[in-house]
Amino acid sequence: MLSFLDMVNHYLGYINISLKIKNRIYTVLGLLGDFYLFYIAVRYMKNSHPFWGLLILAVALILLYFAFLNGVYYFTTKKAPFDISPKIEKLLHMKPKEAEAEDKPKQNAYGRNIPANGYFDEKKILPGKLTATPVQQQNVQNLATQLQQNRLLHLDYSGLGDREIMEQVQKDGKPVYASGPGVLIPYFEMQPQGDQLVVYAGLNQADKQPVGTVKTVGLQDVQEVRAKFDLYLASATLVGGPFKVIGRTTLIEQVNDYAVAVQVAYKRHGAAKPAAAADPVSEPATATATRRQRYDRSSASAAAPAGDGDEPEPQTRRARYRR
């Protein structure tokens, strides 16, 4: 019996399933192993070994209690009565799972994963809004299917169980998506087509398809921003899909379309590119003069009053409160 449970536990490690479902399976397997201990205890007592029989029976009762706690935790949304887990955590100086999750730094879905097209200064990045035609919207749904087939998109609610999802919805008041914060699209680019900026995305450059047109950057229309700044596509993330919200009594899952969220980097027209490093041996005077000129220009621009020919930055929500 124990060998069978060990074999099942071994093969479960090769299956890519939800963490909650796997914990439910472990709970059922633990009950089967516990019943086997009851059987051994009864056999010992029938064979005139009361000491070992009672000892194994006591261990089986303790394991049955913890199996009951796991059953209530993983199969229901209620709190188990007579739960001594907090006292054990305090005695062993352990942190509950919720506290460990809070201690982990929350990573930004856009800022931490560096896209393949390069890293941009986060201070020069604004969110962009896309508009999509029915054909482009269908391209987004097809892209989501391809990402899921290639195991790049996991619809497992980030490993959260129904209890954690319900607590998060109650705390934030927002639905929890099966895709989590979203997944970075492997390949994306932005191409100008007439007076529009069309975003292409796909598994790779050969499979790219149009997924939308940039409508706004920050709070401004894209045409107003393009008149003053050069725009670059910093990142493209697949978001949306199925999500869970709180119904009358329990969580309900609803189906939603996928969408592409983009971040756009900007730079002023004609902004000076980083100067190449001068040879310190052959041109020491030129390098010194360049540094002095740069210092003189920066000093003059700092002393000049605001608005003397300088274009304002693209408008953001923070800009409203700085005025």
C-alpha positions, 0 to 999 in steps of 0.5 A: 500500500505504501509503495503504491502511494509512493508510486502515485506521488512520484508520477504526479510530479510529471503532470502539469496540473493546478496546484490546488488539484494536486493538493486535493489528490495528495489529501485523498492519498493521505486518507488512503494511507491513514486507513491502511494504518488503521488496518495495521493497528487492528491486525496488531491488536488481534495478533496479541500486540496491544502496545504496537497496535495502540501506538499505530492507532494513535498515530493514525488518529493524529494523521486523520485529524490533519487530513480533515484539516486539509480536506476542509481547506482544499475542498471548501471555503470554510474554516475548520473547527478546532484548528491548531495550525496557528499554535503549531506555526507559533510554536515552530516559528513558522509563517503562514502561506499568506504572510509568506506571499506578502513578504515576497516583492511584487514584480511589475508585469511590465518593468521586470521582464526585459523584452527582446527589443531592449530596455527603456527608461521607465520614466520615459514610458507611458501606457498606450491604448489600442483599438482593434478591428474584428480581424485584429481581435481574432488575431489576438484570440488566435495568439492566445491559443498558440501561447497556450499550446506552446505552454507559454500561457498558463491558465491556473490563476497563478496557483491560487485556490478558491479561498485565496482568490475569494480573499483577493477579490474581497480585498481589491474589489477586482476580478482575478484572471486565470492568466494572472497579470498577463504574459509577455508576448514573444515577438512584437513590433510597431509599424507606421502605416500612413498616419497610424501606428499598427502593432504586430505580435506573434510567436515570432517574426514569421508568424506576426499578425496585426493586433491593433492600432495605437489610439492614445499614449498616456492621456493624449491622442497619439497624433498629438504626441507624434508631432513632438516625440518619437515613439517606440514600442517598449512592451506588449503583454497579453491580458484578459481571458477567463476570470473569477468573481464573487457570485451570491455565495461562491466564486463564479468563472466568466469567459472574456476575450483576450487583449493586448496591453502595450507600453510606449517609450517616447523621445523628443524629436532631434534629441542628441544621441549618446556621444561616442567615447573619444580617444583619450590619447589622440584627442584629449583636448577635444574630449575636454572641450566636449565636456565643457560645452556639455556643462555650459549647455546644461547650465544655460538650460537650467538657468533659462525660464521654463517654456522658452521653446521647450516642448512639454512632456506627454501628459500623464495623470501625475502631471495634473498634481504637479501643477 
